Amino acid sequence: MQKIPVTRDGKKGSDILIVHSDDVVKIECVRDKEYIIHTAQDKYHWAASLEAFEEWMYEEGFRLIDQMNVVNMNHVTGYDSKKGIVELLPEHETNSKTASAAWIHKNHITNVMSMLDELKKLDKSSNPDDFQDDIFQSILAQEEDSRFARSYAMIQAIYEKKKAEKRLEQSEQRYKSLFRHNPDPICSVDRHGLCTSANPAIFRMTGYVEEELLGESIHKLIIPDHMERWREQFDGTLSGRTQQYEITLVNKDGGSVELSILNVPIVVNGEIDGVYMIGKDISERKRAEEMIIRSEKLSIVGQLAAGVAHEIRNPLTSLKGFVQLMQSKVSGYDSYFDIMQNELDRINFIVSEFLVIAKPQSVRYQPRDVTHILENTILLIGSQAMIHNVELLTRAEPNLPLISCDENQIKQVFINILNNSIESMPDGGTITMELSKKDERHILIRFADEGCGIPAERIPRLGEPFYTTKEKGTGLGLMVTFKIIENHGGRTRIVSEVNKGTTVEITLPTAQ
């Protein structure tokens, strides 16, 4: 759309006004090099020579249809071939004007109107492939007058140009849609590693906004340990190779996400101008792989557990039998024999719990007082705590509701946790045990020690078989503990700070 300089009266020194070419319906020649510019509502005097605008006027659909009139054929809404008059009415206008078309053959006007009408439809269409070129081919094939043929060819050229532009626009919109609505993170990086574009998935994943990421180095998103790997893959892509690799990105809050990245070179004018990084979040896949490995470990542990339990139980049976025989033969040591019997029973129980790893055991859930279970556990482990100079403090709310549990399994959980706490305080300290009502349906049991603590990065892996923070540990104790609590419908939470201590919180449902 061109801007046309006009005046109100055509006199020298008059104020220059601007009229848009699309508003013009016709240009009337009143005398040599003096023209009147007509719009639907008004008329003006031309402030420049017609020759200066001849080419673009032709491209925009202006045609000389009378010796005195150049008409904007885009606004022709009616044509009376008998009178040789065209009616001009732009869209969104109520006033119309007319122009003489006596100088031009009526078929030419009809053809131009048809071709321009097709051009208008193309302008309003969102799909250029819906249009056929038959009308242009048929008109051009029939026309023998070179003057008219040039006019038709010009309109067809404009039509083809607009159609190509529409297709390009449609292609760009499809690309932008793929880029913007893709759930996977995508960004483009220039040869210097600066982020030039990114889709919304990148911003959601990293927590950054456009102003914080675009124009900045992509290095801020890559953890230092993977920087060398990224640089190697990036350089490979700049040399023309498509690269695929795994990398860990860090978000704005310091969290990390594992991605599988596909690097694709960006080629502009035959030269590599940058790199597209197309990511795929593989955090869930990694977790699934870890679960598979964990399951494999459990399977191995289960096989070991069955064999070890069998080997331990045989001598236990002999020991228990001889203790019972000695108790019947020797008098005065009944209390010692009772302790030995209880300890042998506890060993047998621990072996049974070890078999939980191999296969689920039949357990009996009954309403029990969790405070009473903890007190009995303290009696068993109190001597060990005393040897290590560890003080055991218990705080329990009165009248706590009962829990539905297997008493021996819960006791084993308490023993495992207390043993870990005692071992974490080689120089002694205090273990505080609190029992309280968390809500109407849950009991909270908290164990807090003053031990060496556990690094934050290790806490998520606690409970995995053979993963332990102790020099000679196996990691099986916590694994059994987590499994027992899970089977009881409860939850275990561990909070720790290095050199300050560890707190283990167990939530168990009350007996209904």
Secondary structure, 3 states (H helix, E strand, C coil): CCEEEEECCCCCCCCCEEEEHHHEEEEEEEECCEEEEEECCCEEEECCCHHHHHHHHHHCCEEEEECCEEEEHHHEEEEECCCCEEEECCCCCCCCEEEECCCCCHHHHHHHHHHHHHHHHHHHCCCHHHCCCHHHHHHHHHCCCHHHHHHHHHHHHHHHHHHHHHHHHHHHHHHHHHHHHCCCCEEEEECCCEEEEECHHHHHHHCCCHHHHCCCEHHHHECHHHHHHHHHHHHHHHCCCCEEEEEEEECCCCCEEEEEEEEEEEEECCEEEEEEEEEEECHHHHHHHHHHHHHHHHHHHHHHHHHHHHHHHHHHHHHHHHHHHHHHHCCCCHHHHHHHHHHHHHHHHHHHHHHHHHCCCCCCCEEECHHHHHHHHHHHHHHHHHHCCEEEEEEECCCCCCEEECHHHHHHHHHHHHHHHHHCCCCCEEEEEEEEEEECCEEEEEEECCCCCCCHHHHHHCCCCCCCCCCCCCCHHHHHHHHHHHHCCCEEEEEEECCCEEEEEEEEEECC
